[in-house]
Amino acid sequence: MSSPNISNLLFKYSSVGSVFITVGLIILDSMFNKPFEFALYLLVLFLCFLVLFALMYYLYFSKVSHLITALNERIKQRLFIKELPQSYDQLEEPDALNTLNKRVDDIIELREKEIAYYNNLDSYRKEYLGNVSHELKTPVFNIQGYVDTLINGGLEDEEINMNYLKRVEKSTDRLIHIIDDLETITQLETGELILDIDPFDIAQLTKEIYAALEMQASKKNIRLELAKKYDKPIMVNADKYRIRQVLVNLITNSVKYGKENGKTTIEFNFLNNDVLVEAKDNGAGIESIHLPRLFERFYRVDKGRSREQGGTGLGLAIVKHIIDAHNKTIVVESELGKGTKFTFSLDAAN
């Protein structure tokens, strides 16, 4: 909603007031039987308009305008301190009433966004707590069941005891991974985790990760490829350990949820002062409805299959936090039946 310009308002009210005064003079003249002098009344109308306009203009700018301008400034300092300057700030005198009207609209919009944010936050908090308890409960209950079996006679059976001890170990490892991942996310969010920024060759790092994950990928006959040979170093300024986490998570996910005889490809490109990293596969893809929530903690596209694969549900959340900590962005594109592509950038090293 926009407010009328104050000059238009003053002109309008002055005109109406002048007409009323002139009509009153005509009525008085008719009551005293004085002759109607049209030119005189036009002159009176014009003079009344000038006087009223000047008076209202003075009162507005000496009193009202000063108060509105001061109020605008207070609102800006309290709520819009980071606001970019508008072009009219330098080119012309802004209308105080219009500016105040815009401030009110901005405040309403800001409050509506805050209400929606806190409503979503409360819903997210409840969902998050439910997910944490569920993820922790599963390995804990497994461990409890295996230990109870061993205590109640299973320990004496050589076939059972070793098998169940291995299962306890597996559930314990999963529990430790969940706790470690939660701790990593908390440190990233609170700023406790300080990044160790140094130049390194990200192409060489990817080759090392490929070598470490080659056996895992070979079980599904998935090829781990680079888009080019990258004989020359691709140098970036980043935390090497954390970027290793990012690449391991992305590559591991593509292997875990990729199709048999598929492939995972990583490509590097220079864009201005950044190195663009693309990790893509030709797997089953992800439905578009899941993409906006893909980086949320514990969010799973296929919950049953994800837990069977042994994931904690925190990998992509950690990936996003690490990229955010580098002041960069990661995006995901996917199409059912054609695969998924993750893209992020890092500062190029000179």
Phi, psi and omega per residue, in radians:
M1 nan 2.244 -3.113
S2 -1.874 2.648 3.133
S3 -1.792 2.619 3.141
P4 -1.171 2.640 3.101
N5 -1.111 2.433 -3.060
I6 -1.124 -0.567 3.110
S7 -1.110 -0.689 3.092
N8 -1.126 -0.688 3.109
L9 -1.114 -0.797 3.135
L10 -1.085 -0.735 3.120
F11 -1.078 -0.772 -3.115
K12 -1.102 -0.873 -3.103
Y13 -1.174 -0.632 3.115
S14 -1.146 -0.701 3.135
S15 -1.125 -0.804 -3.138
V16 -1.101 -0.772 3.125
G17 -1.088 -0.707 3.133
S18 -1.123 -0.710 3.119
V19 -1.083 -0.779 -3.141
F20 -1.083 -0.753 3.127
I21 -1.098 -0.757 -3.127
T22 -1.144 -0.742 3.108
V23 -1.091 -0.667 3.104
G24 -1.095 -0.704 3.109
L25 -1.141 -0.689 3.112
I26 -1.095 -0.734 3.135
I27 -1.122 -0.735 3.117
L28 -1.101 -0.708 3.119
D29 -1.092 -0.700 -3.128
S30 -1.194 -0.563 3.135
M31 -1.202 -0.571 -3.139
F32 -1.704 0.227 3.069
N33 0.994 0.639 3.075
K34 -1.541 2.581 -3.100
P35 -1.157 2.569 -3.139
F36 -1.407 2.060 3.131
E37 -2.008 1.748 -3.021
F38 -1.064 -0.786 -3.103
A39 -1.076 -0.668 3.139
L40 -1.129 -0.728 -3.131
Y41 -1.178 -0.628 3.065
L42 -1.094 -0.708 3.111
L43 -1.123 -0.741 3.107
V44 -1.090 -0.725 3.122
L45 -1.056 -0.772 -3.120
F46 -1.152 -0.778 -3.137
L47 -1.133 -0.699 3.115
C48 -1.092 -0.711 3.130
F49 -1.075 -0.813 -3.134
L50 -1.067 -0.789 -3.103
V51 -1.135 -0.825 -3.117
L52 -1.126 -0.730 -3.133
F53 -1.113 -0.780 -3.134
A54 -1.112 -0.712 -3.125
L55 -1.149 -0.821 -3.129
M56 -1.168 -0.663 3.126
Y57 -1.096 -0.757 3.141
Y58 -1.132 -0.821 -3.127
L59 -1.082 -0.697 -3.113
Y60 -1.124 -0.915 -3.031
F61 -1.335 -0.410 3.134
S62 -1.498 -0.458 -3.074
K63 -2.073 -1.211 -3.002
V64 -1.111 -0.853 -3.090
S65 -1.051 -0.692 3.126
H66 -1.081 -0.743 -3.140
L67 -1.174 -0.739 -3.135
I68 -1.142 -0.734 3.129
T69 -1.091 -0.738 3.114
A70 -1.114 -0.681 3.118
L71 -1.155 -0.729 3.082
N72 -1.009 -0.750 -3.101
E73 -1.164 -0.695 3.112
R74 -1.109 -0.748 3.124
I75 -1.104 -0.744 -3.131
K76 -1.101 -0.757 -3.101
Q77 -1.186 -0.552 -3.103
R78 -1.498 -0.655 -2.975
L79 -2.076 -0.417 -3.023
F80 -2.247 0.724 -3.061
I81 -1.144 -0.499 -3.116
K82 -1.628 0.120 -3.092
E83 -1.120 2.395 3.089
L84 -1.239 2.475 3.117
P85 -1.141 2.445 3.109
Q86 -1.479 2.757 -3.062
S87 -1.106 -0.578 -3.095
Y88 -1.245 -0.265 3.106
D89 -1.076 -0.544 -3.115
Q90 -1.743 -0.474 -2.970
L91 -1.688 -0.497 -3.093
E92 -2.675 2.917 3.134
E93 -1.363 2.058 -3.115
P94 -1.234 2.594 3.077
D95 -1.399 2.098 -3.030
A96 -1.102 -0.677 -3.107
L97 -1.191 -0.745 3.094
N98 -1.119 -0.702 3.129
T99 -1.104 -0.752 3.115
L100 -1.096 -0.724 3.123
N101 -1.065 -0.718 3.115
K102 -1.158 -0.684 3.116
R103 -1.066 -0.742 -3.141
V104 -1.093 -0.770 3.104
D105 -1.074 -0.711 3.134
D106 -1.132 -0.695 3.132
I107 -1.130 -0.751 3.109
I108 -1.049 -0.804 3.135
E109 -1.103 -0.702 3.136
L110 -1.111 -0.758 -3.133
R111 -1.173 -0.682 3.101
E112 -1.093 -0.705 3.107
K113 -1.150 -0.687 3.140
E114 -1.135 -0.722 3.128
I115 -1.091 -0.791 3.123
A116 -1.104 -0.691 -3.136
Y117 -1.101 -0.815 -3.097
Y118 -1.233 -0.561 3.050
N119 -1.127 -0.767 3.096
N120 -1.159 -0.632 -3.130
L121 -1.132 -0.714 3.125
D122 -1.130 -0.741 3.102
S123 -1.120 -0.740 3.136
Y124 -1.121 -0.688 -3.135
R125 -1.073 -0.789 -3.137
K126 -1.120 -0.751 3.134
E127 -1.143 -0.692 -3.116
Y128 -1.130 -0.789 3.131
L129 -1.098 -0.678 3.100
G130 -1.124 -0.707 3.133
N131 -1.167 -0.735 -3.140
V132 -1.068 -0.844 -3.112
S133 -1.087 -0.670 -3.140
H134 -1.179 -0.790 -3.115
E135 -1.125 -0.649 3.136
L136 -1.343 -0.595 -3.079
K137 -1.141 -0.654 -3.070
T138 -1.041 -0.972 3.123
P139 -1.172 -0.567 -3.140
V140 -1.128 -0.788 3.125
F141 -1.148 -0.631 3.080
N142 -1.071 -0.823 3.131
I143 -1.053 -0.751 -3.138
Q144 -1.049 -0.751 -3.133
G145 -1.145 -0.753 3.140
Y146 -1.136 -0.752 -3.134
V147 -1.116 -0.735 3.109
D148 -1.044 -0.720 3.129
T149 -1.109 -0.737 3.142
L150 -1.155 -0.727 -3.136
I151 -1.129 -0.671 -3.069
N152 -1.560 0.663 3.002
G153 1.975 -0.351 -3.090
G154 -1.168 -0.407 -3.115
L155 -1.149 -0.459 -3.112
E156 -1.413 -0.305 -3.133
D157 -1.591 2.004 -3.047
E158 -1.127 -0.536 3.136
E159 -1.270 -0.676 -3.104
I160 -1.361 -0.792 -2.968
N161 -1.068 -0.783 -3.123
M162 -1.204 -0.686 3.129
N163 -1.091 -0.789 -3.105
Y164 -1.267 -0.578 3.086
L165 -1.138 -0.646 3.084
K166 -1.152 -0.655 3.099
R167 -1.174 -0.670 3.072
V168 -1.074 -0.759 3.128
E169 -1.063 -0.748 -3.133
K170 -1.112 -0.767 3.122
S171 -1.170 -0.631 3.102
T172 -1.144 -0.725 3.106
D173 -1.069 -0.725 3.130
R174 -1.124 -0.703 3.107
L175 -1.074 -0.749 3.126
I176 -1.126 -0.709 3.128
H177 -1.090 -0.746 3.123
I178 -1.070 -0.818 -3.125
I179 -1.114 -0.760 3.124
D180 -1.081 -0.748 -3.141
D181 -1.150 -0.709 3.093
L182 -1.095 -0.715 3.120
E183 -1.120 -0.711 3.123
T184 -1.090 -0.806 3.140
I185 -1.094 -0.750 -3.134
T186 -1.076 -0.752 3.129
Q187 -1.117 -0.695 3.130
L188 -1.167 -0.706 -3.105
E189 -1.241 -0.664 -3.080
T190 -1.508 -0.133 -3.132
G191 1.404 0.147 3.131
E192 -1.232 -0.505 -3.117
L193 -1.493 2.000 -3.132
I194 -1.610 2.191 3.137
L195 -1.280 2.455 3.089
D196 -1.774 1.566 -3.028
I197 -1.469 2.118 3.101
D198 -2.591 2.720 3.075
P199 -1.311 2.436 3.065
F200 -2.719 2.856 -3.115
D201 -1.551 1.841 -3.078
I202 -1.259 -0.446 3.085
A203 -1.167 -0.751 3.113
Q204 -1.148 -0.702 3.106
L205 -1.046 -0.737 3.138
T206 -1.127 -0.697 3.101
K207 -1.068 -0.689 3.117
E208 -1.141 -0.717 3.131
I209 -1.161 -0.736 3.089
Y210 -0.984 -0.780 -3.130
A211 -1.078 -0.666 -3.121
A212 -1.261 -0.537 -3.076
L213 -1.748 0.058 -3.058
E214 -1.072 -0.711 -3.120
M215 -1.144 -0.730 3.116
Q216 -1.084 -0.723 -3.123
A217 -1.222 -0.561 -3.086
S218 -1.180 -0.410 3.121
K219 -1.107 -0.483 3.082
K220 -1.917 0.186 -3.139
N221 0.977 0.725 3.110
I222 -1.701 2.255 -3.136
R223 -1.531 2.306 3.054
L224 -1.764 2.006 -2.999
E225 -2.215 2.700 2.905
L226 -1.807 2.523 -3.097
A227 -1.099 -0.528 3.096
K228 -2.411 3.084 3.116
K229 -1.269 -0.564 -3.120
Y230 0.916 1.017 3.103
D231 -1.181 -0.555 3.093
K232 -1.583 2.551 -3.118
P233 -1.083 2.505 2.989
I234 -1.889 1.636 -2.998
M235 -1.513 2.323 3.093
V236 -2.296 2.738 3.018
N237 -1.785 1.884 -3.099
A238 -2.886 3.083 3.047
D239 -1.468 1.895 -3.020
K240 -1.057 -0.740 -3.112
Y241 -1.100 -0.763 -3.105
R242 -1.246 -0.653 3.097
I243 -1.192 -0.549 3.017
R244 -1.052 -0.744 3.092
Q245 -1.028 -0.766 -3.137
V246 -1.040 -0.897 -3.090
L247 -1.147 -0.720 3.119
V248 -1.061 -0.779 3.132
N249 -1.078 -0.818 -3.100
L250 -1.146 -0.764 -3.113
I251 -1.216 -0.742 3.128
T252 -1.064 -0.745 3.109
N253 -1.072 -0.741 -3.116
S254 -1.130 -0.545 3.104
V255 -1.335 -0.802 -3.105
K256 -1.051 -0.783 -3.020
Y257 -1.866 0.148 3.113
G258 -1.395 2.929 -3.130
K259 -1.585 2.758 3.094
E260 -1.010 2.486 3.123
N261 1.075 0.459 3.125
G262 -1.609 -2.890 3.111
K263 -2.625 2.685 3.051
T264 -2.155 2.247 -3.066
T265 -2.185 2.373 3.039
I266 -2.061 2.338 -3.096
E267 -2.263 2.496 3.118
F268 -2.075 2.384 3.079
N269 -2.440 2.543 3.064
F270 -1.541 2.316 3.113
L271 -2.386 1.825 -3.058
N272 0.989 -2.057 -3.137
N273 -1.768 0.296 -3.108
D274 -2.053 2.757 2.934
V275 -1.888 2.124 -3.122
L276 -1.589 2.208 -3.120
V277 -1.960 2.176 3.118
E278 -2.104 2.150 3.070
A279 -2.025 2.002 -3.060
K280 -2.342 2.694 3.079
D281 -2.370 2.994 3.106
N282 -1.985 0.674 -3.116
G283 -1.365 -2.760 -3.046
A284 -1.251 -0.363 -3.113
G285 1.434 3.038 -3.090
I286 -2.224 2.395 3.098
E287 -1.103 2.512 -3.080
S288 -1.053 -0.481 -3.114
I289 -1.125 -0.430 -3.100
H290 -1.550 -0.359 -2.978
L291 -1.039 -0.746 -3.121
P292 -1.074 -0.407 -3.070
R293 -1.892 0.148 -3.000
L294 -1.097 -0.513 -3.092
F295 -1.646 0.137 3.113
E296 -1.337 2.627 3.092
R297 -1.078 2.337 3.054
F298 1.136 0.098 3.124
Y299 -1.318 2.257 -3.115
R300 -2.208 2.346 3.077
V301 -1.226 -0.794 3.100
D302 -2.187 1.655 -2.967
K303 -1.066 -0.814 -3.105
G304 -1.108 -0.809 -3.111
R305 -1.169 -0.638 -3.124
S306 -1.115 -0.732 -3.129
R307 -1.226 -0.593 3.084
E308 -1.092 -0.588 -3.123
Q309 -1.340 -0.183 3.056
G310 1.572 0.177 -3.137
G311 -1.318 2.717 3.123
T312 -1.575 -0.246 -3.080
G313 1.426 0.177 -3.093
L314 -2.003 -0.114 -3.025
G315 -1.007 -0.899 -3.099
L316 -1.233 -0.523 3.062
A317 -1.111 -0.730 3.096
I318 -1.124 -0.758 3.108
V319 -0.946 -0.854 -3.106
K320 -1.119 -0.727 3.141
H321 -1.121 -0.681 3.138
I322 -1.150 -0.769 3.123
I323 -1.154 -0.693 3.076
D324 -1.062 -0.689 3.140
A325 -1.120 -0.429 3.062
H326 -1.526 0.133 -3.103
N327 1.043 0.660 3.104
K328 -2.203 3.105 -3.084
T329 -2.226 2.525 3.030
I330 -2.088 2.386 3.138
V331 -2.215 2.733 3.138
V332 -2.220 2.401 3.040
E333 -2.225 2.413 -3.130
S334 -2.700 2.668 3.105
E335 -2.513 2.286 -3.107
L336 -0.990 2.288 3.104
G337 1.455 -0.137 -3.089
K338 -2.097 -0.297 3.085
G339 2.030 -3.063 -3.037
T340 -2.341 2.545 3.105
K341 -2.333 2.216 3.028
F342 -1.852 2.350 -3.117
T343 -2.287 2.271 3.033
F344 -2.536 2.920 -3.125
S345 -2.215 2.749 3.064
L346 -2.401 2.723 3.105
D347 -1.148 2.280 3.082
A348 -1.308 2.432 3.105
A349 -1.537 2.441 3.137
N350 -1.258 nan nan
